[in-house]
């Protein structure tokens, strides 16, 4: 496999990121989560929000092929990992771990004391993956208004058809 480097994303990456998100979502069919694979991928404004107000980190091979990405937003005064996607042909090679580590490094660089995410509780490459990296399940309290809003949006978009959990790691 090619060497992978993590770099800051740019606007020109956005079409490839949408393709990666769609491709990565297809693995959910293998576990009966077809609703995930059938969802519309993020639209350019979501990526642009990360470029403007958060971080868009891209995993790229030494042949300049984008293998995956992490999309971070700033919510409730901390970093939030909104999306982590790795193209199927690159899955299982540690790229997701590299992207999470780079996300944490980015958050520390900007003095955020924690990073949050929302993920599926019963999917092995979701909650258990993040637990191995030091994330813990938590219940957002009344101060986490933006995170709670994201949870509400997920419910409205049908993501909570299967159990979802908020997770946090103190940095």
Biotite code that builds the C-alpha atoms (Angstrom):
import biotite.structure as struc

atoms = struc.array([
    struc.Atom([0.000, 0.000, 0.000], chain_id="A", res_id=1, res_name="UNK", atom_name="CA", element="C"),
    struc.Atom([1.065, 3.563, -0.576], chain_id="A", res_id=2, res_name="UNK", atom_name="CA", element="C"),
    struc.Atom([2.249, 5.734, 2.247], chain_id="A", res_id=3, res_name="UNK", atom_name="CA", element="C"),
    struc.Atom([-0.478, 7.922, 3.713], chain_id="A", res_id=4, res_name="UNK", atom_name="CA", element="C"),
    struc.Atom([-0.053, 11.489, 4.813], chain_id="A", res_id=5, res_name="UNK", atom_name="CA", element="C"),
    struc.Atom([-2.653, 13.632, 6.527], chain_id="A", res_id=6, res_name="UNK", atom_name="CA", element="C"),
    struc.Atom([-3.003, 17.154, 5.187], chain_id="A", res_id=7, res_name="UNK", atom_name="CA", element="C"),
    struc.Atom([-5.412, 20.047, 5.422], chain_id="A", res_id=8, res_name="UNK", atom_name="CA", element="C"),
    struc.Atom([-8.265, 19.768, 2.970], chain_id="A", res_id=9, res_name="UNK", atom_name="CA", element="C"),
    struc.Atom([-8.950, 22.347, 0.284], chain_id="A", res_id=10, res_name="UNK", atom_name="CA", element="C"),
    struc.Atom([-12.058, 23.302, -1.696], chain_id="A", res_id=11, res_name="UNK", atom_name="CA", element="C"),
    struc.Atom([-10.827, 21.310, -4.704], chain_id="A", res_id=12, res_name="UNK", atom_name="CA", element="C"),
    struc.Atom([-11.051, 18.126, -2.559], chain_id="A", res_id=13, res_name="UNK", atom_name="CA", element="C"),
    struc.Atom([-14.807, 18.410, -1.979], chain_id="A", res_id=14, res_name="UNK", atom_name="CA", element="C"),
    struc.Atom([-16.052, 16.348, -4.968], chain_id="A", res_id=15, res_name="UNK", atom_name="CA", element="C"),
    struc.Atom([-13.736, 13.471, -4.006], chain_id="A", res_id=16, res_name="UNK", atom_name="CA", element="C"),
    struc.Atom([-14.888, 13.639, -0.379], chain_id="A", res_id=17, res_name="UNK", atom_name="CA", element="C"),
    struc.Atom([-18.520, 13.248, -1.368], chain_id="A", res_id=18, res_name="UNK", atom_name="CA", element="C"),
    struc.Atom([-17.559, 10.174, -3.416], chain_id="A", res_id=19, res_name="UNK", atom_name="CA", element="C"),
    struc.Atom([-15.609, 8.736, -0.481], chain_id="A", res_id=20, res_name="UNK", atom_name="CA", element="C"),
    struc.Atom([-18.522, 9.283, 1.885], chain_id="A", res_id=21, res_name="UNK", atom_name="CA", element="C"),
    struc.Atom([-20.878, 7.485, -0.502], chain_id="A", res_id=22, res_name="UNK", atom_name="CA", element="C"),
    struc.Atom([-18.385, 4.645, -1.026], chain_id="A", res_id=23, res_name="UNK", atom_name="CA", element="C"),
    struc.Atom([-17.676, 4.235, 2.695], chain_id="A", res_id=24, res_name="UNK", atom_name="CA", element="C"),
    struc.Atom([-21.400, 4.228, 3.448], chain_id="A", res_id=25, res_name="UNK", atom_name="CA", element="C"),
    struc.Atom([-21.911, 1.134, 1.298], chain_id="A", res_id=26, res_name="UNK", atom_name="CA", element="C"),
    struc.Atom([-20.317, -1.110, 3.963], chain_id="A", res_id=27, res_name="UNK", atom_name="CA", element="C"),
    struc.Atom([-23.348, -0.428, 6.154], chain_id="A", res_id=28, res_name="UNK", atom_name="CA", element="C"),
    struc.Atom([-25.382, -2.650, 3.794], chain_id="A", res_id=29, res_name="UNK", atom_name="CA", element="C"),
    struc.Atom([-23.352, -5.632, 5.038], chain_id="A", res_id=30, res_name="UNK", atom_name="CA", element="C"),
    struc.Atom([-24.854, -5.208, 8.520], chain_id="A", res_id=31, res_name="UNK", atom_name="CA", element="C"),
    struc.Atom([-28.405, -4.296, 7.497], chain_id="A", res_id=32, res_name="UNK", atom_name="CA", element="C"),
    struc.Atom([-28.007, -0.546, 7.912], chain_id="A", res_id=33, res_name="UNK", atom_name="CA", element="C"),
    struc.Atom([-29.069, 0.161, 4.330], chain_id="A", res_id=34, res_name="UNK", atom_name="CA", element="C"),
    struc.Atom([-30.586, 3.463, 5.442], chain_id="A", res_id=35, res_name="UNK", atom_name="CA", element="C"),
    struc.Atom([-27.013, 4.750, 5.985], chain_id="A", res_id=36, res_name="UNK", atom_name="CA", element="C"),
    struc.Atom([-25.884, 3.740, 2.518], chain_id="A", res_id=37, res_name="UNK", atom_name="CA", element="C"),
    struc.Atom([-29.029, 5.277, 1.027], chain_id="A", res_id=38, res_name="UNK", atom_name="CA", element="C"),
    struc.Atom([-28.553, 8.659, 2.686], chain_id="A", res_id=39, res_name="UNK", atom_name="CA", element="C"),
    struc.Atom([-27.464, 11.638, 0.646], chain_id="A", res_id=40, res_name="UNK", atom_name="CA", element="C"),
    struc.Atom([-23.809, 12.475, 1.219], chain_id="A", res_id=41, res_name="UNK", atom_name="CA", element="C"),
    struc.Atom([-22.837, 15.774, 2.740], chain_id="A", res_id=42, res_name="UNK", atom_name="CA", element="C"),
    struc.Atom([-23.181, 18.777, 0.533], chain_id="A", res_id=43, res_name="UNK", atom_name="CA", element="C"),
    struc.Atom([-20.464, 21.379, -0.166], chain_id="A", res_id=44, res_name="UNK", atom_name="CA", element="C"),
    struc.Atom([-21.670, 23.801, 2.562], chain_id="A", res_id=45, res_name="UNK", atom_name="CA", element="C"),
    struc.Atom([-20.865, 21.197, 5.243], chain_id="A", res_id=46, res_name="UNK", atom_name="CA", element="C"),
    struc.Atom([-17.302, 20.899, 3.985], chain_id="A", res_id=47, res_name="UNK", atom_name="CA", element="C"),
    struc.Atom([-16.969, 24.646, 3.548], chain_id="A", res_id=48, res_name="UNK", atom_name="CA", element="C"),
    struc.Atom([-18.126, 25.139, 7.155], chain_id="A", res_id=49, res_name="UNK", atom_name="CA", element="C"),
    struc.Atom([-15.243, 22.905, 8.235], chain_id="A", res_id=50, res_name="UNK", atom_name="CA", element="C"),
    struc.Atom([-12.800, 24.799, 6.045], chain_id="A", res_id=51, res_name="UNK", atom_name="CA", element="C"),
    struc.Atom([-14.000, 28.149, 7.419], chain_id="A", res_id=52, res_name="UNK", atom_name="CA", element="C"),
    struc.Atom([-14.711, 27.380, 11.081], chain_id="A", res_id=53, res_name="UNK", atom_name="CA", element="C"),
    struc.Atom([-13.186, 24.011, 11.896], chain_id="A", res_id=54, res_name="UNK", atom_name="CA", element="C"),
    struc.Atom([-10.974, 21.538, 10.130], chain_id="A", res_id=55, res_name="UNK", atom_name="CA", element="C"),
    struc.Atom([-11.066, 19.316, 7.103], chain_id="A", res_id=56, res_name="UNK", atom_name="CA", element="C"),
    struc.Atom([-8.286, 16.753, 7.263], chain_id="A", res_id=57, res_name="UNK", atom_name="CA", element="C"),
    struc.Atom([-7.556, 14.557, 4.269], chain_id="A", res_id=58, res_name="UNK", atom_name="CA", element="C"),
    struc.Atom([-5.675, 11.256, 4.135], chain_id="A", res_id=59, res_name="UNK", atom_name="CA", element="C"),
    struc.Atom([-3.781, 11.114, 0.842], chain_id="A", res_id=60, res_name="UNK", atom_name="CA", element="C"),
    struc.Atom([-1.533, 8.466, -0.713], chain_id="A", res_id=61, res_name="UNK", atom_name="CA", element="C"),
    struc.Atom([1.871, 9.264, -2.137], chain_id="A", res_id=62, res_name="UNK", atom_name="CA", element="C"),
    struc.Atom([0.174, 9.039, -5.560], chain_id="A", res_id=63, res_name="UNK", atom_name="CA", element="C"),
    struc.Atom([-2.164, 11.909, -4.518], chain_id="A", res_id=64, res_name="UNK", atom_name="CA", element="C"),
    struc.Atom([-5.208, 9.651, -4.145], chain_id="A", res_id=65, res_name="UNK", atom_name="CA", element="C"),
    struc.Atom([-7.542, 10.745, -1.352], chain_id="A", res_id=66, res_name="UNK", atom_name="CA", element="C"),
    struc.Atom([-8.181, 7.712, 0.856], chain_id="A", res_id=67, res_name="UNK", atom_name="CA", element="C"),
    struc.Atom([-10.353, 9.310, 3.536], chain_id="A", res_id=68, res_name="UNK", atom_name="CA", element="C"),
    struc.Atom([-11.131, 12.401, 5.530], chain_id="A", res_id=69, res_name="UNK", atom_name="CA", element="C"),
    struc.Atom([-12.152, 13.832, 8.888], chain_id="A", res_id=70, res_name="UNK", atom_name="CA", element="C"),
    struc.Atom([-14.546, 16.761, 9.114], chain_id="A", res_id=71, res_name="UNK", atom_name="CA", element="C"),
    struc.Atom([-14.421, 18.766, 12.352], chain_id="A", res_id=72, res_name="UNK", atom_name="CA", element="C"),
    struc.Atom([-16.694, 21.526, 13.518], chain_id="A", res_id=73, res_name="UNK", atom_name="CA", element="C"),
    struc.Atom([-16.455, 23.704, 16.582], chain_id="A", res_id=74, res_name="UNK", atom_name="CA", element="C"),
    struc.Atom([-19.556, 23.270, 18.706], chain_id="A", res_id=75, res_name="UNK", atom_name="CA", element="C"),
    struc.Atom([-20.237, 24.211, 22.314], chain_id="A", res_id=76, res_name="UNK", atom_name="CA", element="C"),
    struc.Atom([-16.695, 25.632, 22.581], chain_id="A", res_id=77, res_name="UNK", atom_name="CA", element="C"),
    struc.Atom([-14.961, 22.354, 21.723], chain_id="A", res_id=78, res_name="UNK", atom_name="CA", element="C"),
    struc.Atom([-13.931, 20.258, 18.733], chain_id="A", res_id=79, res_name="UNK", atom_name="CA", element="C"),
    struc.Atom([-16.529, 17.904, 17.285], chain_id="A", res_id=80, res_name="UNK", atom_name="CA", element="C"),
    struc.Atom([-15.678, 15.102, 14.864], chain_id="A", res_id=81, res_name="UNK", atom_name="CA", element="C"),
    struc.Atom([-18.683, 15.380, 12.589], chain_id="A", res_id=82, res_name="UNK", atom_name="CA", element="C"),
    struc.Atom([-17.580, 12.858, 9.973], chain_id="A", res_id=83, res_name="UNK", atom_name="CA", element="C"),
    struc.Atom([-14.869, 10.260, 9.525], chain_id="A", res_id=84, res_name="UNK", atom_name="CA", element="C"),
    struc.Atom([-14.905, 8.381, 6.213], chain_id="A", res_id=85, res_name="UNK", atom_name="CA", element="C"),
    struc.Atom([-12.387, 6.079, 4.568], chain_id="A", res_id=86, res_name="UNK", atom_name="CA", element="C"),
    struc.Atom([-12.859, 4.700, 1.048], chain_id="A", res_id=87, res_name="UNK", atom_name="CA", element="C"),
    struc.Atom([-13.584, 0.962, 1.094], chain_id="A", res_id=88, res_name="UNK", atom_name="CA", element="C"),
    struc.Atom([-10.368, -0.045, -0.675], chain_id="A", res_id=89, res_name="UNK", atom_name="CA", element="C"),
    struc.Atom([-8.386, 1.695, 2.085], chain_id="A", res_id=90, res_name="UNK", atom_name="CA", element="C"),
    struc.Atom([-10.395, 0.449, 5.070], chain_id="A", res_id=91, res_name="UNK", atom_name="CA", element="C"),
    struc.Atom([-8.725, -1.755, 7.662], chain_id="A", res_id=92, res_name="UNK", atom_name="CA", element="C"),
    struc.Atom([-5.302, -0.201, 7.119], chain_id="A", res_id=93, res_name="UNK", atom_name="CA", element="C"),
    struc.Atom([-5.211, 2.184, 10.095], chain_id="A", res_id=94, res_name="UNK", atom_name="CA", element="C"),
    struc.Atom([-6.180, 5.300, 8.142], chain_id="A", res_id=95, res_name="UNK", atom_name="CA", element="C"),
    struc.Atom([-9.189, 5.972, 10.368], chain_id="A", res_id=96, res_name="UNK", atom_name="CA", element="C"),
    struc.Atom([-6.914, 5.881, 13.429], chain_id="A", res_id=97, res_name="UNK", atom_name="CA", element="C"),
    struc.Atom([-4.506, 8.275, 11.725], chain_id="A", res_id=98, res_name="UNK", atom_name="CA", element="C"),
    struc.Atom([-7.345, 10.671, 10.937], chain_id="A", res_id=99, res_name="UNK", atom_name="CA", element="C"),
    struc.Atom([-8.654, 10.536, 14.519], chain_id="A", res_id=100, res_name="UNK", atom_name="CA", element="C"),
    struc.Atom([-5.146, 11.172, 15.882], chain_id="A", res_id=101, res_name="UNK", atom_name="CA", element="C"),
    struc.Atom([-4.727, 14.116, 13.488], chain_id="A", res_id=102, res_name="UNK", atom_name="CA", element="C"),
    struc.Atom([-8.131, 15.442, 14.577], chain_id="A", res_id=103, res_name="UNK", atom_name="CA", element="C"),
    struc.Atom([-7.084, 15.294, 18.217], chain_id="A", res_id=104, res_name="UNK", atom_name="CA", element="C"),
    struc.Atom([-3.773, 16.960, 17.392], chain_id="A", res_id=105, res_name="UNK", atom_name="CA", element="C"),
    struc.Atom([-5.638, 19.726, 15.552], chain_id="A", res_id=106, res_name="UNK", atom_name="CA", element="C"),
    struc.Atom([-7.955, 20.234, 18.548], chain_id="A", res_id=107, res_name="UNK", atom_name="CA", element="C"),
    struc.Atom([-5.008, 20.452, 20.958], chain_id="A", res_id=108, res_name="UNK", atom_name="CA", element="C"),
    struc.Atom([-3.238, 22.913, 18.648], chain_id="A", res_id=109, res_name="UNK", atom_name="CA", element="C"),
    struc.Atom([-6.202, 25.263, 18.985], chain_id="A", res_id=110, res_name="UNK", atom_name="CA", element="C"),
    struc.Atom([-6.465, 24.689, 22.762], chain_id="A", res_id=111, res_name="UNK", atom_name="CA", element="C"),
    struc.Atom([-9.695, 22.710, 22.807], chain_id="A", res_id=112, res_name="UNK", atom_name="CA", element="C"),
    struc.Atom([-9.877, 20.585, 25.927], chain_id="A", res_id=113, res_name="UNK", atom_name="CA", element="C"),
    struc.Atom([-12.125, 17.879, 24.498], chain_id="A", res_id=114, res_name="UNK", atom_name="CA", element="C"),
    struc.Atom([-13.424, 16.382, 21.304], chain_id="A", res_id=115, res_name="UNK", atom_name="CA", element="C"),
    struc.Atom([-16.888, 14.890, 20.838], chain_id="A", res_id=116, res_name="UNK", atom_name="CA", element="C"),
    struc.Atom([-18.646, 12.786, 18.240], chain_id="A", res_id=117, res_name="UNK", atom_name="CA", element="C"),
    struc.Atom([-21.900, 10.918, 17.718], chain_id="A", res_id=118, res_name="UNK", atom_name="CA", element="C"),
    struc.Atom([-21.817, 7.378, 16.387], chain_id="A", res_id=119, res_name="UNK", atom_name="CA", element="C"),
    struc.Atom([-23.697, 4.087, 16.181], chain_id="A", res_id=120, res_name="UNK", atom_name="CA", element="C"),
    struc.Atom([-23.617, 2.139, 19.426], chain_id="A", res_id=121, res_name="UNK", atom_name="CA", element="C"),
    struc.Atom([-23.842, -1.344, 17.900], chain_id="A", res_id=122, res_name="UNK", atom_name="CA", element="C"),
    struc.Atom([-21.506, -1.078, 14.895], chain_id="A", res_id=123, res_name="UNK", atom_name="CA", element="C"),
    struc.Atom([-18.051, -2.560, 15.475], chain_id="A", res_id=124, res_name="UNK", atom_name="CA", element="C"),
    struc.Atom([-16.265, 0.105, 13.422], chain_id="A", res_id=125, res_name="UNK", atom_name="CA", element="C"),
    struc.Atom([-18.090, 2.851, 15.320], chain_id="A", res_id=126, res_name="UNK", atom_name="CA", element="C"),
    struc.Atom([-18.472, 2.871, 19.127], chain_id="A", res_id=127, res_name="UNK", atom_name="CA", element="C"),
    struc.Atom([-15.945, 0.061, 19.856], chain_id="A", res_id=128, res_name="UNK", atom_name="CA", element="C"),
    struc.Atom([-13.425, 1.663, 17.482], chain_id="A", res_id=129, res_name="UNK", atom_name="CA", element="C"),
    struc.Atom([-13.617, 4.982, 19.313], chain_id="A", res_id=130, res_name="UNK", atom_name="CA", element="C"),
    struc.Atom([-13.551, 3.308, 22.743], chain_id="A", res_id=131, res_name="UNK", atom_name="CA", element="C"),
    struc.Atom([-10.211, 1.716, 21.825], chain_id="A", res_id=132, res_name="UNK", atom_name="CA", element="C"),
    struc.Atom([-8.959, 5.236, 21.098], chain_id="A", res_id=133, res_name="UNK", atom_name="CA", element="C"),
    struc.Atom([-9.978, 6.535, 24.536], chain_id="A", res_id=134, res_name="UNK", atom_name="CA", element="C"),
    struc.Atom([-13.457, 7.930, 23.840], chain_id="A", res_id=135, res_name="UNK", atom_name="CA", element="C"),
    struc.Atom([-16.228, 7.444, 26.394], chain_id="A", res_id=136, res_name="UNK", atom_name="CA", element="C"),
    struc.Atom([-19.994, 7.502, 26.036], chain_id="A", res_id=137, res_name="UNK", atom_name="CA", element="C"),
    struc.Atom([-21.607, 10.492, 27.719], chain_id="A", res_id=138, res_name="UNK", atom_name="CA", element="C"),
    struc.Atom([-24.946, 12.241, 27.870], chain_id="A", res_id=139, res_name="UNK", atom_name="CA", element="C"),
    struc.Atom([-24.806, 15.858, 26.719], chain_id="A", res_id=140, res_name="UNK", atom_name="CA", element="C"),
    struc.Atom([-26.097, 18.191, 29.425], chain_id="A", res_id=141, res_name="UNK", atom_name="CA", element="C"),
    struc.Atom([-27.923, 21.522, 29.150], chain_id="A", res_id=142, res_name="UNK", atom_name="CA", element="C"),
    struc.Atom([-24.650, 23.325, 28.328], chain_id="A", res_id=143, res_name="UNK", atom_name="CA", element="C"),
    struc.Atom([-24.161, 21.180, 25.206], chain_id="A", res_id=144, res_name="UNK", atom_name="CA", element="C"),
    struc.Atom([-26.925, 22.896, 23.234], chain_id="A", res_id=145, res_name="UNK", atom_name="CA", element="C"),
    struc.Atom([-25.279, 22.563, 19.825], chain_id="A", res_id=146, res_name="UNK", atom_name="CA", element="C"),
    struc.Atom([-24.494, 18.882, 20.332], chain_id="A", res_id=147, res_name="UNK", atom_name="CA", element="C"),
    struc.Atom([-28.061, 18.279, 21.446], chain_id="A", res_id=148, res_name="UNK", atom_name="CA", element="C"),
    struc.Atom([-29.259, 20.114, 18.340], chain_id="A", res_id=149, res_name="UNK", atom_name="CA", element="C"),
    struc.Atom([-27.147, 17.782, 16.167], chain_id="A", res_id=150, res_name="UNK", atom_name="CA", element="C"),
    struc.Atom([-28.777, 14.825, 17.913], chain_id="A", res_id=151, res_name="UNK", atom_name="CA", element="C"),
    struc.Atom([-32.206, 16.299, 17.146], chain_id="A", res_id=152, res_name="UNK", atom_name="CA", element="C"),
    struc.Atom([-31.224, 16.744, 13.485], chain_id="A", res_id=153, res_name="UNK", atom_name="CA", element="C"),
    struc.Atom([-30.062, 13.119, 13.342], chain_id="A", res_id=154, res_name="UNK", atom_name="CA", element="C"),
    struc.Atom([-33.434, 11.982, 14.656], chain_id="A", res_id=155, res_name="UNK", atom_name="CA", element="C"),
    struc.Atom([-35.233, 14.082, 12.042], chain_id="A", res_id=156, res_name="UNK", atom_name="CA", element="C"),
    struc.Atom([-33.073, 12.538, 9.294], chain_id="A", res_id=157, res_name="UNK", atom_name="CA", element="C"),
    struc.Atom([-33.783, 8.980, 10.454], chain_id="A", res_id=158, res_name="UNK", atom_name="CA", element="C"),
    struc.Atom([-30.311, 8.125, 11.759], chain_id="A", res_id=159, res_name="UNK", atom_name="CA", element="C"),
    struc.Atom([-31.616, 7.108, 15.160], chain_id="A", res_id=160, res_name="UNK", atom_name="CA", element="C"),
    struc.Atom([-33.441, 4.121, 13.701], chain_id="A", res_id=161, res_name="UNK", atom_name="CA", element="C"),
    struc.Atom([-30.498, 2.282, 15.297], chain_id="A", res_id=162, res_name="UNK", atom_name="CA", element="C"),
    struc.Atom([-28.984, 3.270, 18.658], chain_id="A", res_id=163, res_name="UNK", atom_name="CA", element="C"),
    struc.Atom([-26.646, 6.272, 18.559], chain_id="A", res_id=164, res_name="UNK", atom_name="CA", element="C"),
    struc.Atom([-24.374, 7.540, 21.327], chain_id="A", res_id=165, res_name="UNK", atom_name="CA", element="C"),
    struc.Atom([-22.473, 10.727, 22.026], chain_id="A", res_id=166, res_name="UNK", atom_name="CA", element="C"),
    struc.Atom([-18.830, 10.130, 22.869], chain_id="A", res_id=167, res_name="UNK", atom_name="CA", element="C"),
    struc.Atom([-16.139, 12.386, 24.253], chain_id="A", res_id=168, res_name="UNK", atom_name="CA", element="C"),
    struc.Atom([-12.413, 12.342, 24.828], chain_id="A", res_id=169, res_name="UNK", atom_name="CA", element="C"),
    struc.Atom([-10.685, 14.827, 27.098], chain_id="A", res_id=170, res_name="UNK", atom_name="CA", element="C"),
    struc.Atom([-7.515, 16.135, 25.542], chain_id="A", res_id=171, res_name="UNK", atom_name="CA", element="C"),
])
